[in-house]
């Protein structure tokens, strides 16, 4: 008999095919899970980037308003309010309220503005339509930063001490030397910024 007659035809056995399919399945599963991790990371990074962009925009806005702070009190039918009014805690009013000069771009006008936190954990910008208005004139309120756990403000006085309120005494100047802001974000980060006022 011819020994070459019983040689197997070239090709793969069933076990080899099943092994190859198993390896391909494992590689596909690992690639799918890896892609899921990459997509979740991308979404998280985009959300964090959007949060930090909004926070930076808020800090830029606040710094601009503080640079334009004016030492002018406002008058209303209820009396006179100081040029810069910092409250340690306020439920129905902003934590900080002050008079602001018009910007150099010629678009806005002198205004009374304020910053506070609403019940939805958002920092709001309060803008009154003018300076000397009736006490009942409502401000327009805009959300400038979302997802805030806490906002605290301190004011640097002439004795170079930080105070939770301004003015602390009737002898205080109309404006503090600087304001220190601490913002605790909903994600747990704490941001502290110090803004100098024009002397």
C-alpha positions in Angstrom: 0.0 0.0 0.0 1.1 3.5 -0.7 1.7 5.4 2.6 1.0 8.8 1.0 -2.5 7.7 0.1 -3.9 8.3 3.7 -2.3 11.7 4.3 -4.9 14.3 5.4 -5.9 17.0 3.0 -4.5 20.5 3.9 -6.8 22.7 6.1 -7.9 23.4 9.6 -9.4 21.0 12.1 -12.6 21.8 14.0 -10.7 22.3 17.2 -8.4 24.8 15.5 -11.4 26.7 14.2 -13.1 26.8 17.6 -9.9 27.9 19.2 -9.5 30.7 16.7 -13.1 31.8 17.2 -12.7 31.8 21.0 -9.5 34.0 20.8 -11.3 36.4 18.4 -14.3 36.6 20.7 -12.1 37.4 23.7 -10.3 40.1 21.7 -13.6 41.6 20.6 -14.9 41.6 24.2 -11.7 43.3 25.5 -11.9 45.9 22.7 -15.6 46.6 23.4 -14.9 47.1 27.1 -11.9 49.3 26.3 -14.0 51.4 24.0 -16.7 51.8 26.7 -14.0 53.0 29.2 -12.7 55.5 26.6 -16.2 56.8 25.8 -17.0 57.1 29.5 -13.7 58.9 30.2 -14.3 61.3 27.3 -17.8 62.2 28.6 -16.5 62.8 32.1 -13.6 64.9 30.8 -16.0 67.0 28.6 -18.4 67.5 31.6 -15.5 68.6 33.8 -14.1 70.9 31.1 -17.5 72.5 30.7 -17.7 73.0 34.5 -14.2 74.6 34.7 -14.9 76.8 31.6 -18.1 78.1 33.3 -16.2 78.6 36.6 -13.4 80.5 34.8 -16.0 82.7 33.0 -17.7 83.5 36.3 -14.3 84.5 37.9 -13.5 86.7 34.9 -16.9 88.4 35.2 -16.6 88.9 38.9 -13.0 90.3 38.6 -14.3 92.8 35.9 -17.2 93.9 38.1 -14.9 94.3 41.2 -12.4 96.4 39.1 -15.3 98.7 38.2 -16.6 99.1 41.8 -17.5 102.7 42.6 -17.4 104.3 46.1 -20.9 105.7 45.6 -23.8 104.8 48.0 -27.3 104.4 46.6 -30.4 106.2 47.9 -33.9 104.9 47.9 -37.2 105.7 49.7 -36.0 103.2 52.4 -32.8 105.1 53.1 -29.2 104.9 51.9 -27.2 101.7 51.2 -23.4 101.8 51.3 -21.4 101.6 48.1 -20.2 98.1 49.1 -22.5 95.9 51.2 -21.2 92.5 52.2 -23.4 90.2 54.2 -22.2 87.0 55.9 -25.4 85.2 55.2 -28.5 86.2 53.3 -31.6 84.3 52.4 -33.6 86.9 50.4 -30.7 89.2 49.3 -27.3 88.7 47.7 -24.3 88.0 49.8 -22.5 91.0 48.1 -24.1 94.1 46.7 -22.1 97.1 45.3 -22.2 100.0 42.9 -20.3 99.6 39.7 -19.1 102.2 37.2 -19.9 101.9 33.5 -17.5 99.7 31.5 -15.0 101.3 29.1 -16.6 99.7 26.1 -19.5 102.3 26.2 -22.2 99.6 26.2 -23.3 99.5 29.8 -24.1 102.1 32.4 -23.4 102.6 36.1 -25.4 99.9 38.0 -26.1 98.3 41.3 -25.2 94.6 41.1 -25.0 91.7 43.5 -23.9 88.1 43.8 -25.6 85.4 45.8 -26.5 81.7 45.9 -30.1 80.5 45.2 -31.9 77.5 46.5 -30.8 75.4 43.5 -27.1 75.7 44.4 -26.4 78.2 41.7 -24.5 81.5 41.9 -26.7 84.3 40.6 -25.8 87.8 39.3 -28.3 90.4 40.4 -28.6 93.5 38.3 -30.8 96.5 39.2 -31.8 98.7 36.3 -30.2 101.8 37.8 -28.7 103.2 41.0 -31.1 105.4 43.0 -34.3 103.4 42.8 -37.3 102.6 44.9 -36.6 99.8 47.4 -39.2 97.7 45.8 -37.6 97.7 42.4 -36.8 94.1 41.6 -33.4 93.2 40.1 -32.9 90.9 37.1 -31.2 87.7 38.2 -28.9 85.6 36.0 -27.3 82.2 36.8 -23.5 82.5 36.3 -22.3 79.3 37.9 -24.1 75.9 38.4 -23.6 73.2 41.0 -22.1 75.2 43.9 -22.2 73.8 47.4 -21.1 77.0 49.1 -20.0 80.5 48.4 -18.3 82.6 51.0 -16.8 86.1 50.7 -14.4 88.0 53.0 -13.3 91.6 52.8 -9.9 93.1 53.5 -10.1 96.2 55.6 -7.6 99.0 56.2 -6.1 97.2 59.2 -5.3 94.3 56.8 -7.6 91.9 58.4 -10.3 89.8 56.7 -13.9 90.5 57.7 -17.1 88.5 56.9 -19.1 91.7 56.6 -18.6 95.1 55.0 -18.7 97.8 56.3 -17.7 96.6 59.7 -17.9 100.1 61.3 -19.2 103.5 60.1 -15.6 104.7 59.9 -14.7 102.1 57.2 -13.9 103.4 53.8 -16.6 102.9 51.1 -14.7 100.0 49.5 -12.5 97.3 51.0 -9.0 96.8 49.7 -9.7 93.3 48.4 -12.3 90.5 48.4 -11.5 86.9 49.0 -13.9 84.4 47.4 -14.2 80.7 48.3 -16.4 78.5 46.1 -17.0 74.9 46.9 -18.2 73.1 43.8 -20.6 70.2 43.8 -17.9 67.8 42.8 -16.0 68.6 46.0 -13.3 71.0 44.7 -12.6 74.2 46.6 -11.5 77.3 44.6 -10.2 80.3 46.5 -9.5 83.6 44.6 -8.5 87.0 45.8 -9.5 90.1 43.9 -8.0 93.5 44.5 -10.1 96.6 44.2 -8.8 99.8 42.7 -7.6 102.1 45.4 
